[in-house]
């Protein structure tokens, strides 16, 4: 039987160990192959959703920090993180601001959403950018997670952001400056 015919059967997730085709959905059929069947299911790949807080002060500066110990280490980003099951954007914003910088957030406004693929890490995420106006937060930014922040939080003018930026922010290019202005 021809190799192409051997792989003509799709089925319940079994495949031949020797199968040169995509393995996720080929069924082992002993009439065409003498290799033992292996039941498999492709790993579940999901898109994660996170929020990033564009927290501004009365001077119009934005709060950013240098990432450490996670994807995007060595790049600058806003306070933010992954949404937990059952959270709304605001819930995540409140939790992350407290966890990362000991800040109390009272209100946010959704300003942008973007989809980013990190091919080198095999990750895909949707990030929702939330603006936090100066009157809608309180506290003094502190580095609460030294394993995730390289140094301290800093205030930056929108036209003079630190470099390099975290990939989702860098991908925005000039649109980021426009969002921050």
C-alpha positions as a Markdown table, in Angstrom:
| # | Residue | x | y | z |
|---|---|---|---|---|
| 1 | Unk | 0.0 | 0.0 | 0.0 |
| 2 | Unk | 1.3 | 3.5 | -0.8 |
| 3 | Unk | 2.4 | 5.7 | 2.1 |
| 4 | Unk | -0.3 | 8.3 | 1.2 |
| 5 | Unk | -3.0 | 5.6 | 1.3 |
| 6 | Unk | -1.7 | 4.4 | 4.7 |
| 7 | Unk | -2.5 | 7.9 | 6.1 |
| 8 | Unk | -5.9 | 8.2 | 4.5 |
| 9 | Unk | -7.7 | 7.2 | 7.7 |
| 10 | Unk | -8.5 | 9.9 | 10.3 |
| 11 | Unk | -10.1 | 8.9 | 13.6 |
| 12 | Unk | -10.0 | 8.8 | 17.3 |
| 13 | Unk | -6.6 | 10.4 | 18.0 |
| 14 | Unk | -4.4 | 7.3 | 17.6 |
| 15 | Unk | -1.4 | 7.4 | 15.4 |
| 16 | Unk | 1.6 | 5.4 | 14.3 |
| 17 | Unk | 4.9 | 6.2 | 16.0 |
| 18 | Unk | 6.6 | 6.1 | 12.6 |
| 19 | Unk | 4.0 | 8.4 | 10.9 |
| 20 | Unk | 5.8 | 11.2 | 9.1 |
| 21 | Unk | 2.5 | 13.1 | 8.8 |
| 22 | Unk | 1.0 | 15.4 | 11.5 |
| 23 | Unk | 0.5 | 12.9 | 14.3 |
| 24 | Unk | -2.4 | 14.4 | 16.2 |
| 25 | Unk | -5.3 | 12.8 | 14.3 |
| 26 | Unk | -4.0 | 9.7 | 12.4 |
| 27 | Unk | -5.5 | 6.4 | 13.4 |
| 28 | Unk | -3.3 | 3.3 | 13.5 |
| 29 | Unk | -4.5 | 0.7 | 11.1 |
| 30 | Unk | -2.7 | -2.6 | 11.4 |
| 31 | Unk | -3.4 | -3.5 | 7.8 |
| 32 | Unk | -1.1 | -0.7 | 6.7 |
| 33 | Unk | 1.4 | -0.6 | 9.5 |
| 34 | Unk | 2.9 | -3.0 | 11.9 |
| 35 | Unk | 3.9 | -0.4 | 14.5 |
| 36 | Unk | 2.1 | -0.3 | 17.9 |
| 37 | Unk | -0.7 | 2.2 | 18.2 |
| 38 | Unk | -0.3 | 5.1 | 20.7 |
| 39 | Unk | -3.4 | 7.0 | 21.9 |
| 40 | Unk | -2.7 | 10.7 | 22.0 |
| 41 | Unk | -4.4 | 14.0 | 22.2 |
| 42 | Unk | -2.7 | 17.1 | 21.0 |
| 43 | Unk | -1.7 | 19.4 | 23.8 |
| 44 | Unk | -4.4 | 22.0 | 24.5 |
| 45 | Unk | -3.2 | 25.4 | 23.4 |
| 46 | Unk | -5.1 | 28.4 | 24.6 |
| 47 | Unk | -4.9 | 32.1 | 24.2 |
| 48 | Unk | -4.3 | 33.8 | 27.5 |
| 49 | Unk | -5.8 | 37.2 | 28.4 |
| 50 | Unk | -4.1 | 39.8 | 30.4 |
| 51 | Unk | -4.5 | 43.4 | 31.3 |
| 52 | Unk | -1.9 | 46.2 | 31.3 |
| 53 | Unk | -2.5 | 49.4 | 33.3 |
| 54 | Unk | -1.5 | 52.7 | 31.8 |
| 55 | Unk | -1.3 | 54.4 | 35.1 |
| 56 | Unk | -0.7 | 58.2 | 34.8 |
| 57 | Unk | 0.3 | 60.9 | 37.3 |
| 58 | Unk | -0.7 | 64.6 | 37.3 |
| 59 | Unk | 2.4 | 65.4 | 35.1 |
| 60 | Unk | 1.1 | 63.1 | 32.4 |
| 61 | Unk | 3.8 | 60.5 | 32.9 |
| 62 | Unk | 3.2 | 56.8 | 32.8 |
| 63 | Unk | 4.4 | 54.2 | 35.4 |
| 64 | Unk | 6.6 | 51.5 | 33.9 |
| 65 | Unk | 9.0 | 48.8 | 35.2 |
| 66 | Unk | 11.6 | 46.5 | 33.8 |
| 67 | Unk | 10.4 | 42.9 | 33.6 |
| 68 | Unk | 12.3 | 40.1 | 35.2 |
| 69 | Unk | 11.9 | 36.3 | 35.5 |
| 70 | Unk | 9.1 | 35.9 | 33.0 |
| 71 | Unk | 8.6 | 36.1 | 29.3 |
| 72 | Unk | 9.7 | 39.5 | 28.1 |
| 73 | Unk | 12.4 | 39.7 | 30.8 |
| 74 | Unk | 14.6 | 42.8 | 30.3 |
| 75 | Unk | 11.9 | 44.8 | 28.7 |
| 76 | Unk | 9.8 | 47.6 | 30.0 |
| 77 | Unk | 6.1 | 47.4 | 30.6 |
| 78 | Unk | 3.1 | 48.7 | 32.6 |
| 79 | Unk | 1.7 | 47.1 | 35.7 |
| 80 | Unk | -0.3 | 44.1 | 34.6 |
| 81 | Unk | -0.8 | 40.4 | 34.4 |
| 82 | Unk | -3.0 | 37.5 | 33.5 |
| 83 | Unk | -6.7 | 37.4 | 34.2 |
| 84 | Unk | -7.9 | 34.8 | 36.6 |
| 85 | Unk | -10.9 | 32.7 | 36.0 |
| 86 | Unk | -14.1 | 34.7 | 36.8 |
| 87 | Unk | -12.4 | 38.1 | 36.9 |
| 88 | Unk | -13.5 | 41.1 | 35.0 |
| 89 | Unk | -10.9 | 43.6 | 33.6 |
| 90 | Unk | -11.3 | 45.9 | 36.6 |
| 91 | Unk | -10.9 | 43.0 | 39.0 |
| 92 | Unk | -7.6 | 42.1 | 37.4 |
| 93 | Unk | -6.5 | 45.7 | 37.4 |
| 94 | Unk | -7.2 | 46.1 | 41.1 |
| 95 | Unk | -5.5 | 42.9 | 42.0 |
| 96 | Unk | -2.4 | 43.4 | 39.9 |
| 97 | Unk | -1.9 | 47.0 | 41.0 |
| 98 | Unk | -2.0 | 45.9 | 44.6 |
| 99 | Unk | 0.2 | 42.8 | 44.1 |
| 100 | Unk | 2.9 | 44.5 | 41.9 |
| 101 | Unk | 3.1 | 48.1 | 43.3 |
| 102 | Unk | 0.9 | 48.3 | 46.4 |
| 103 | Unk | -1.4 | 50.8 | 44.7 |
| 104 | Unk | -5.2 | 51.1 | 45.1 |
| 105 | Unk | -7.0 | 51.4 | 41.8 |
| 106 | Unk | -10.7 | 52.7 | 42.0 |
| 107 | Unk | -11.6 | 53.0 | 38.3 |
| 108 | Unk | -10.2 | 52.2 | 34.8 |
| 109 | Unk | -11.1 | 52.9 | 31.2 |
| 110 | Unk | -10.5 | 50.3 | 28.4 |
| 111 | Unk | -8.5 | 52.1 | 25.7 |
| 112 | Unk | -7.1 | 49.3 | 23.5 |
| 113 | Unk | -6.9 | 45.5 | 23.0 |
| 114 | Unk | -4.3 | 43.7 | 21.0 |
| 115 | Unk | -3.3 | 40.1 | 20.1 |
| 116 | Unk | 0.4 | 39.2 | 20.4 |
| 117 | Unk | 2.1 | 35.9 | 19.5 |
| 118 | Unk | 5.4 | 35.1 | 21.2 |
| 119 | Unk | 6.8 | 32.5 | 18.8 |
| 120 | Unk | 10.0 | 31.9 | 20.7 |
| 121 | Unk | 8.0 | 30.9 | 23.8 |
| 122 | Unk | 5.0 | 29.3 | 22.0 |
| 123 | Unk | 2.6 | 31.7 | 23.7 |
| 124 | Unk | -0.3 | 33.8 | 22.4 |
| 125 | Unk | -2.0 | 36.4 | 24.4 |
| 126 | Unk | -4.6 | 39.1 | 24.2 |
| 127 | Unk | -3.8 | 42.2 | 26.2 |
| 128 | Unk | -6.3 | 44.8 | 27.2 |
| 129 | Unk | -4.9 | 48.2 | 27.9 |
| 130 | Unk | -6.6 | 50.1 | 30.7 |
| 131 | Unk | -6.0 | 53.7 | 31.5 |
| 132 | Unk | -6.0 | 54.8 | 35.1 |
| 133 | Unk | -6.4 | 58.5 | 35.5 |
| 134 | Unk | -4.5 | 60.2 | 38.4 |
| 135 | Unk | -7.7 | 60.7 | 40.4 |
| 136 | Unk | -8.5 | 57.0 | 40.1 |
| 137 | Unk | -5.6 | 55.6 | 42.0 |
| 138 | Unk | -3.7 | 56.2 | 45.3 |
| 139 | Unk | -0.5 | 55.1 | 47.0 |
| 140 | Unk | 3.2 | 55.3 | 46.3 |
| 141 | Unk | 4.5 | 52.7 | 43.8 |
| 142 | Unk | 6.7 | 50.1 | 45.5 |
| 143 | Unk | 8.4 | 47.1 | 44.0 |
| 144 | Unk | 6.3 | 44.4 | 45.7 |
| 145 | Unk | 7.5 | 41.5 | 43.5 |
| 146 | Unk | 11.3 | 41.7 | 43.3 |
| 147 | Unk | 11.4 | 38.4 | 41.5 |
| 148 | Unk | 9.3 | 39.9 | 38.6 |
| 149 | Unk | 10.6 | 43.5 | 38.6 |
| 150 | Unk | 14.2 | 44.5 | 37.9 |
| 151 | Unk | 14.7 | 47.5 | 40.1 |
| 152 | Unk | 11.9 | 50.0 | 40.9 |
| 153 | Unk | 8.9 | 51.4 | 39.2 |
| 154 | Unk | 9.6 | 54.6 | 37.3 |
| 155 | Unk | 7.6 | 57.5 | 35.8 |
| 156 | Unk | 8.2 | 58.2 | 32.1 |
| 157 | Unk | 7.0 | 60.9 | 29.7 |
| 158 | Unk | 5.0 | 59.3 | 26.8 |
| 159 | Unk | 7.5 | 60.8 | 24.3 |
| 160 | Unk | 10.5 | 59.4 | 26.1 |
| 161 | Unk | 9.7 | 55.8 | 27.1 |
| 162 | Unk | 12.4 | 53.4 | 28.2 |
| 163 | Unk | 13.8 | 50.8 | 25.9 |
| 164 | Unk | 13.4 | 48.0 | 25.0 |
| 165 | Unk | 9.6 | 47.8 | 25.4 |
| 166 | Unk | 7.7 | 44.6 | 26.1 |
| 167 | Unk | 6.7 | 43.0 | 22.8 |
| 168 | Unk | 2.9 | 43.8 | 22.9 |
| 169 | Unk | 3.8 | 47.5 | 23.5 |
| 170 | Unk | 6.6 | 47.6 | 21.0 |
| 171 | Unk | 4.3 | 46.1 | 18.4 |
| 172 | Unk | 2.0 | 49.1 | 18.7 |
| 173 | Unk | 4.8 | 51.4 | 17.5 |
| 174 | Unk | 3.6 | 55.0 | 17.1 |
| 175 | Unk | 0.1 | 54.0 | 18.1 |
| 176 | Unk | 1.4 | 53.6 | 21.7 |
| 177 | Unk | 2.6 | 57.2 | 21.8 |
| 178 | Unk | -0.8 | 58.3 | 20.5 |
| 179 | Unk | -2.6 | 56.3 | 23.1 |
| 180 | Unk | -0.4 | 57.8 | 25.9 |
| 181 | Unk | -0.7 | 61.4 | 24.7 |
